[in-house]
Amino acid sequence: MFETLEPLAPDSILGVTIAYRRDTSPLKVDLGVGVYRDDSGNTPVPAAVREAERALIGAQTTKSYVGPAGNLEFNERIIALALGPLAAGLADRTSTIQTVGGCGALRLGAELVKVGRPDTVVHVSDPTWANHEPLVGSSGMRLVRYPYFDAARRAVAFDAMLSHIDKLPTASLVLLHACCHNPTGADLSPDQWQALAAVIEHRGLVPFVDLAYQGFGDNLETDAVGVRTLAARVPELLLAVSCSKNFGLYRERTGALAVISATSVARNAVATHQARLARRMYSMPPDHGAAIVASVLADASLRQHWEEEVGSMVARMKSLRALFAARLAARLPGHDFGWVSRQRGMFSLLGLPEADIARLRDEHHIYMPPDGRVNVAGISDANVDYVADAVANLLA
Ligand code: LMR
């Protein structure tokens, strides 16, 4: 059966981790996969998450099935975290299902759209996260890119984006990064979100918002401005949420897909389709991460502790951006590195050709995906000068 299969090339992001692990050089630096790291290079479990986990293990009396929709308390609380005060007013039009991470939410959302309207075309930013196209495109829907990033200004090409989206056919699906755009780090301002929401509403488009980094841009509230602006305005919206980064629950695969429908009748039908799709793909999601998140969000003191921990992660990423920008500027006076600090979240694009990214890997043992996306959380006091030297040489 499998003798005709050819081996595939490594995944463009996960393959970087494999190559990095194989490298025995003491100089090696991992700026690849998007995981937060502390100054010693560890990806910590937040203390509030550990505490909730300990209590959960002590109190849990059964491992019986939870059902395709997963942990209902988690579903409610995670959407309240994303939508804030809007969540209550939208509750009768919102149907949320726990998913296998944010990836599971994207895939399930795509399958749901395909069931609702099989000829839907999905519009994705150019560039977008390397796994968006495989995840959403595997549903069979056609994907088309919209202009997003102005590489010369290293900022959102907002006018081009808006005028492109303003010409899309009604009912097109528009995939948007809520914050911390992956891979560019370039985000929309609150005013730009307002303008985009007006166009999306006016043209009858359906936003599919990927909220993978809430709390990693500025804070939990401001990072949700985009999705809240849209949710307040449009009749239908899909929202994929990931708890991998802000709760540090990467391997627990904890996420949710919320669908806001135009009516509560449609919402009830959507809920049945979400459950059936999950049942057909994987039956039901793993419980552990969702149970932890539900307890953290339900307990005022754990929640406050967790919010402080997210705050210190984002503060560290901002200070690393400032440090990296300063070290590059010191090596290349006259070049403007303000963009490194202006961009948000874990990622920025170096703007170097693929051949230079291969040189960083082969000659300097500095690892990142071939598009030159750096995970700024992989920079540390110990390696910043080494990385700045190598990158500045290529940027000169
Ligand atoms: C990334 O972009 O590096 C992360 O979202 C991890 C992944 O699955 O690609």
Residues whose N, C-alpha, C, O or C-beta is under 5 A from the ligand:
A	BS01	LMR	I13 G32 V33 G34
